[in-house]
Amino acid sequence: MAKDLFSSHPPFTPPTTEEDRLSWLRLIRSPRVGPATFHRLMSEHGCATTALDVLPSLAKAAGVDGYSPCAREVAQAEIELARAKGARMLCLGTDAYPHTLASISDAPPLLWCIGKRAPILRPMVALVGARNASSLGTRMARALAEGLGHEGYTIVSGLARGVDAAAHHASLKTGTIAVMGGGVDVIYPTENTVLAAAIADQGLRLSEQPMSLHPQARHFPPRNRIISGLALAVVVVEAAEKSGTLITVRDALDQGREIMAVPGHPVDGRAGGCNRLIREGATLVRHVEDVLEVLRRLQAKQGQPPAPEPDTTPPAPQPAPASQELHQRILDLLGPSPVAEDQLIRDLSLSAATISPALVMMEMQGVVRRHPGGLVSRN
């Protein structure tokens, strides 16, 4: 029912002045007001100022005594903090707001953004997957992100470990958007701080959450609907049978987005979700051309022009990650499918003198198996 009511948002007037934007921020930050309630209030009352005035009486009628909307001072402080952090506000209904995201039923009324606007102007593809991605998974994520970027598509992901980070790294040069679980100025996980800074410099970070909010587990499912809502399609590289990635897939299906998945080894738990998605009808992805074929068909059906050529300005060089808990990092990259030791060294961005002794020790412990041809796998 709610989806039918709000699948296209009412033609309310978006904010045009600082006072209007302050009222919008106060309304969405008020207790018990989420996107769906925001849209209903705006539909019924026409503007945020009037909606704020009637909120206490509505709350009282619902049995909530002593209700107070978000204070003017609180919202003003958030705006001032955003200005200090270099963030700008995107409001639903304005030209700057992504039109794909505006079409979903629970579109965020406003977003805080840090970075360039250009990535939003191109067609977008969500690339998501496991945080504990294998070496094959991260390589596939990089290959898909690079290939799609060179064809003019912006890559959208969640700045998490594994597949997300690999996709962002590979698409810095061509356009990438990181959707944050907390405030747009709070980097999580902290190991992606350098990557997040590069995205702000060359791509875009965005969030619907208050500035400086540290993310909690409950913030990530709402974040996932924005990832899929921005995109024409969602590509899943690795995902377990029960994983947060599949929440993004459910959101994407509700939003009418195309689902694609990379198949994996049947005994690798990180591939279980992808293999099930393919069995249930998702497009099987072997290489970037499989994704492009679907995207071109979608754009032709929707009457959209081809993706524009990306800006190919070389990205700033990225430092190699620090070596921490090396054995666990190696295990995270390995699966039952053998991987070349040389490729493992490149994936870890560490020297052979560091990796080789660790592999010997892990082989002696029985957690790693060597194969002919310089290949290794998880035992």
N, C-alpha and C positions, 0 to 999 in steps of 0.2 A: 504493500500500500504506500509506504513512505517513498519507495523508489519511484512509483508512478507519479506521486505528487511533485517530486523535486528532480526528476530526470532532466528537465530543462528549467533553469532557474528563472524566477519572475523578473520582469524588466524593471527592477528597482534601480535608482540612480546611484552609480558608484561614487565614492568620495572624491571631491575635487579640491577641498581645502584642508589645511592642517587640522581645523576643528572637526571636520567630517571624519578624517582618518583617526583622530583621537577617539571619537565616539564609536567607530567600528571596532577599534582595539578594545575599548572598555566593554563593549557588548560581548565579543567573543571570549574575553577573559573573565567574564562574570561567572559566578558559581552556577553549575548545572546547565550552562549554555555551551552546547557543542555545535558543529556545523549544521546539523539538521534543524536544531532549534533556532539557530541564527537565521537560516533561510526562511523558516516559518514566520518568525517575528518580523523579518523584513518584508515578507509578502503581505502580512496582515496590517503592518503599521507604516510601511513606506520608507522609513528612515531609522537610523540607529538611535538618534536622540529620543524620538518618541518611544521606541522599544525599551530604552533604558528607563524612561519614566514609568512605564506600565509594569515593568518586571516585578517590583515588590508586591503589587496587588495580585499579579498572576501567581506568584509564589505563595502568597497567603491563601488564595483560593485553592491551591494544591496542598494546603496543610503545612506549609513551611513558614514558620513565624520568624520575625527578625531578619528577613532577607535584605541584603544590601548588594547592589551591583558593584562591579569593579570600580574602585575609587579613581577619580580623575588623576590624583597625584601618582597612583601606581602606574597607570597607563602612560602618563607623561614621563615618568622615570624610565620606562622601557623604551620609549621613543628616543630619549636622550642617550641611553646606553647604546642603542642600535646606531645612532649617529656617530658616537665615539668609536664604535667597532667597524665602521664603514659599511654597515648593512642598510639596505633600502627596503621599503615596503611595496609589495605587489598586491593590489586589491582586485578581487573578483569583479568582472564587468569592465575593467579598463583594458586598453589595447595592449598593455605590457603583459597582462596575465596570460599564461599558456592556454590556447583555445582547447587543446585536447583535455587538459585537466578541468577546465570550466564545464565540460560536458558531463562529468560524473555527478551522481546524485548527491554526494556528500563532499563536494569540492570545498577546500579550505577557503574561508572568506578572505583571508590574507596570508601572505607568505613573507618571511624575512629572507633576503637574498644577499650574498656576498660574492662578487665576481663580475663576470661579463654577461651581457644580455644575449650575445650572439648565439650561444648554444640553444636557447629556447626558440629561436626563429627557424631552426631547421627541424625536419621530422626526426622523431626520437624513437629509440629502441631500448627497452629495459633488458639488461643482461645481469642475471642474478644466479646465485648458487651457494655451495657449501663454504662455510668459514674454514673448515679443515680440508680444503681442496687438495687433491693429489697433484703430482707434477703434471700428469696428463691434463687434468682439469684446468690448472692455471695456464698451461700452454694453449689449450683450446680457447679459454676466455680471452687471452691476449690476441690470438689469431682472429677471432670473430670481431673483437672490438676494433682492431686495426683495419680489417677489411671493410667493415661497415662504415668506419670513420672516413676512409678514403673514398667511399661512395657518397659521402655527404650527410650521413646520419649521425646524430648526437647520441652518445651512449649514456643511459641513466642507470645508476646503481646506488647502493646504500652505504658506501665507505666502510664496509665491514672487512674483516680479514678474508683471505682466500680469493674466491672468484671476484668479489666486488673490487678489491684492491687491484687485482690483475687487470680487470676491465678498465678501471679509471686510469691506471698507469699507461695502458696501451692507447688510450684515446685522448690523452692530454693535448696532443698536437692537433687533433681534428675536432674536438669538442666533447666535453663530458659534464654531466650534472650529478652531484652527490646530494641525495636527499637524507637529511640528518634526523636521527631519532630524538635528540635533545635540541637545545638552542643552536642556532646556526653558528655561534661562536664557540661552541663546546665540542672539542674533537674527541670522538670515541670510535674505536679504541685509540689510546694515546700513541701507540706505535705508528699510527697513520698521520701523525702531526705534520711531517714533511710533505706527504702526499696531499693532505688537506690544504696546506699553504699553496702548493702548486696548482691545485684546482681553483682556488680563489684567484690566483694570478692569471690562469689561462682558460678556466672553465667557469663553473658556477656551483656554489653551495646554496641550498635552500632548506627551510624548515617552517612548519606552521606553529612550532612551539615557542614559548616566551624566550626572549634573549637570556642567555646564561643558565638555562635549565639543564641540569645534568640528567641524562637519559636513564630511565628505569625500564624494566622489562615490558611494562604495560604501554610504553610509548612506541614500541616498534611495530605492532600490528597496524595502528593508524598510519604510521609512516609508510608502510608497504603499499597502502592504497594510492598514495601519491606517486610512488615509483611506477606502478602499472598505469595510473591515470594519465601520466605525462606521455606515455608511449603508445605507438601504433601496435606494438606486439611485445611479448615477453619471451625471452630466450633463457631457458634454464640449462646450466652447464652440468652441475652436480647437485644432487639433493637427496637426502635420506627419505625414507618412507614417511617419517614424522619429523618435519623440519619447518622452521620459520619461512623458508623459501616457498613452501607450498601454500602459505597464507597469501603471499603475493599472487600466486597462481589463482587462488579462489577469488581474490579481488579482481584480477584481470578478467576472469570468466564472467563475473557479475557486471563488469564494465563493457563487455562485448569485445575484448581484445583477443588477438590471436595468440595461441600458446605454441611454442616450439621447444624442443628438448634434445639434448645431446645424449645418445645412448651410452651406457657404461657396462663394465664387466658384471656379469650376473651375481658374482659372489662379493662384489665390493659394495658395502652398505651405503656408500656415498652415491651410488648410482641407482639405488632402489626407487627413489621417487621419480627420477627421469624415465626409467624404463616403464614404470606404471603409467606415467603421463602419455607416453608413446602408445602403449597398449590401449589406452582409453581415447586415443584420437589426436593427440598432439602431433604436430609435424616433426618428423625425424630430421635432425640436423647433423650432416656429416662435415660440412664446410660452409664458408660464408655464402656461397652461391645458393644454397638451400634456403637461407634466410632472405636473401635478396629477391628470390623468386616470389616468396610470399608477400614481401613488402611492396614490390612493384604491382602485384595483382591488387593488393589492398588500395594502394594509391590511385590506380587506374579506376577502380570501382568507386572511390570517393571523389574522383575528379581532381585529385591533387597533382600539382606539377612534380617533376622529378626532383630528387634531393639536390640542392645546390652544391657546388664545389666547396670543400672546406678550406679554412685558412690554414696553410701549411707552415706557419711560422715555427721554427724549431723550438721545442720546449727547453726550459732550463734543465741542466743535468741533474739527475737524482742521485744522491749518495747511496752507497750500498747499505743494506740494513745491518744493524749490529748483530753479532752472533750470541744468542742466548738459548740455553737449553738445546744444544745442537742435536742431540739424539732425538728429541721429540719433534724438532723441526723436520728432520729427515723422515721420521715415521709419518708425519702429517702429509708429506709429499708422495710417499710410496703407497702403492696398492698392490693387488694381486697380479696386475699386468706388468711385466718387466719394463724397466726404464733404463736408458743408457746412463752410466755413471757420469759421463761428461755432461749430459743434459741436467742431471741432478745438481752438479756443481754450478752450472749456469743459472739454474732456478734459484739457488741459494745465494748467488753472488758472493761466494767465498772461494778461497784457493783450494786447489787439489791437495795441497799439503795439510789443510785443515780437515777436509772431508774424508780423504782416504783412510787415515787412522781411525776415524770415528766409524766408518763402515766395517773395518776389520773387527773392531770391538763389538759392534752390533751383530756381526755374523757369528762371532764366538758365543754371544749371548743367545743366539738362536732366533733373533727377531727379524733378521734380514737374510735373504737368500741370494746368492750369486748365480748367474746363468752364463752360458757361453756367449762370447761376443762383447764382454764388458757390460752386461746388463745386470740390474739388481731389482729385487722386488721385496715387498713386505711378506714375512713368513706367516 
